[in-house]
């Protein structure tokens, strides 16, 4: 009897161990729907990134479950981030420098340490837009006017103080010898409000991103007079860079992904694998090109280091932005 029981026991143990190993290897992302939490209104920068992610993940069949976009409207960008904080690992949210600058400015108690950094996906670029019939033909003319009379122009941006749109313009002005503290910055709650104010000549110029201005630019509702790229962008060949105009500014606006703070190593590893696969697809690269974005993928480990470096950088920027606010 004992001779029979021992082999049976060993067999059962091996089966259990094999089952546990297979279970451990199974991706939780293949069995759970993905939720991308987006703060603000549809069609903003975060939403457009989420839409591209959803499209690529589903079209390329990188996951078996559906991808849902959850909008957290009203309030600040913090609303969506706070909503996600205590969710499971199949919930993620988009981030940018706002995660750093809002806290540095004292307008938020949310920090990068409240989340798990998962990836940097892409960079996009800032532009300066003016009304279609504006007298300014390029950014240099605008800065010359500001330098001679800083109080004469109103510069709009959206939706938060200390974002890359405001900071990039302040840096360009400073490089041109303009006191950024003197610039009349006007904050709008959304890109739609910002561009409507520009078209109605309520402001003289708007500093924004390629993503948000593309539609009105293609409809010729406004014109672009400067970009923060190192060379002219495809599809925007008529828009000069700041560098061309004597301002040595190259300034990118990154977009990343983060998850809840409480994620284990296996969950982070699965997100690393999935997001890397996503960014390597032809469809992802095609979407980036259409949006005017530049691919800049970093995994979770590199993203953490990158964001810590960015935090130090923005600490220096925000010292001047406090006065601008």
Number of C-alpha atoms within 10 A of each C-alpha: 5 6 7 8 10 11 11 11 11 11 11 12 12 12 12 12 11 12 12 12 11 11 11 11 11 12 17 16 18 14 13 16 16 19 21 28 24 29 25 23 15 14 15 17 21 22 21 16 24 24 17 15 20 18 16 19 23 14 11 14 12 15 18 13 15 15 20 15 17 16 16 19 14 11 11 16 21 19 17 22 26 14 16 23 19 15 16 15 23 19 22 27 25 25 22 19 18 19 21 24 26 21 15 22 17 10 14 16 12 17 15 17 9 17 22 22 26 26 27 26 24 19 19 22 23 25 26 28 27 27 22 15 12 14 11 19 14 20 28 20 14 20 21 15 15 23 20 10 13 18 12 12 17 18 21 28 29 23 20 19 23 28 22 26 25 25 22 26 25 23 20 24 22 16 15 17 13 20 17 23 16 14 21 18 22 16 18 17 14 16 22 16 15 24 28 13 18 23 19 11 15 14 22 21 30 29 27 27 24 22 20 20 23 17 12 14 16 12 9 12 17 22 24 27 22 25 31 26 19 16 15 17 18 11 13 15 10 13 20 22 25 26 17 16 14 13 18 16 20 17 22 21 18 19 22 23 24 26 29 23 18 15 15 10 9 13 17 19 14 17 25 18 11 16 22 16 14 20 21 12 13 12 17 20 17 10 16 19 15 12 18 19 22 16 18 15 19 20 20 21 13 14 21 19 12 15 19 12 11 15 18 11 12 18 15 11 18 19 12 17 22 14 10 19 14
